[in-house]
Amino acid sequence: MTPGVPVCILTGAGRTDRGRLLGALGSRLGSAPRPSVPYRMGVRLITFDRPGYGGSDRSVGRTVSAAAEDVRLIADALGIGRFGVVGRSGGAPHALACAALIPERTARTGALVGLAPRDAADLDWFDGMTEANVHAYVNAAAGRHRLTAALGLRSLTIRADPAAIVAEMRSGLPESDRRIVADAGIQAMLERNFAEGLRSSADGWVDDVTAFSTGWGFDLADITAPVVLRHGRRTSSPRSNTPAGSAATSPAPWSRSNPTRPTSERSAS
C-alpha cells in the first residue's frame, strides 16, 4: 500500500467563466498540491472522477448524499479504513456528505469555497449570485431537458477549445487570481481538467446542478467530526456559497471558518 495518511479530494472547478456556471465542473485532473508537498506532509492524496465526469459512468438522479457511498467503496477497494476528505467548490457539499453519513470512516473534512444547501432555512440562496448562474438553476427547475440542452451546448464549446475558455475566465477574475492563472502550468492544468471532465458529455455537470437545486439528502447538524470551511477574503461569492451561511442547519460546534489569504499571497502549490 502507498504510505501516508489518506486524503480523498472531491473536485470542482471553483470558477465561473464570464458569469457562466463552472463551479461543479471538473475531473480527477483538477488542481492539487505539487507531489512534493503531500510527500513532505506524509499525506496520500486520492482523487477520482465523480459520476458523469471524465471516465466515470453517470448516476442518473443522484443526490449530494450519494458521494459518501462512492468514497466508501473506493476506500474499501484501496484497503483504507479512516481518511480525510477535502472538497473544492462543487466538491465541497459532497465532502460534507462523507462527514455526515460515514463518520466512522471520515476523520476530518475540508470544504473549500463551497455551496450552502438549497433548502437552508432563512437563507436567500440566490442573493449575490450572477445572473447566468441564476439562469442555470432556473433551467434546472424547469426540467432536466432544458438544463441538458443549455449545458450540453456549452460543453461542446468548452471541449472544442478549452484554452479559449481559460482565457475568457481570466478576464473575470480579480487581479490576485489573474496572476496565478497567468502561470503556464496552471493554465495547462485547467485546460486538461475542463476537457477531461466533459470528454464524454455534460451529464455530470447537469446532474450536479440538479442535485444542488434540491435537498442534499443529509443534515449538516449530524456532522460531529472536525470541519474547516475556507473562502478567500477577495472571493466574489453569493451568500449561498458557504455552508456557514446556513446557521439553522450548520451549528458552530463542528465547524471552523477559516478565510484564506488572497490568492496572490499563497503558493501556487
Secondary structure, DSSP 4 states (H G I P E B T S, - for coil): ---SEEEEEE-----EETTEE-SS---TTS----THHHHHHTEEEEE-PPTTSTTSPP-TT--TTHHHHHHHHHHHHTT--SEEEEEEGGGHHHHHHHHHH-TTTEEEEEEES----TT-TT--TTTT--HHHHHHHHHHHH-HHHHHHHHHHHHHHHHH-HHHHHHHHHHTS-HHHHHHHTSHHHHHHHHHHHHHHTSS-SHHHHHHHHHHTS--SS-GGG--S-EEEE-BTT----GGG-GGG-TTTS-GGGEEE-PBPPGGGS---
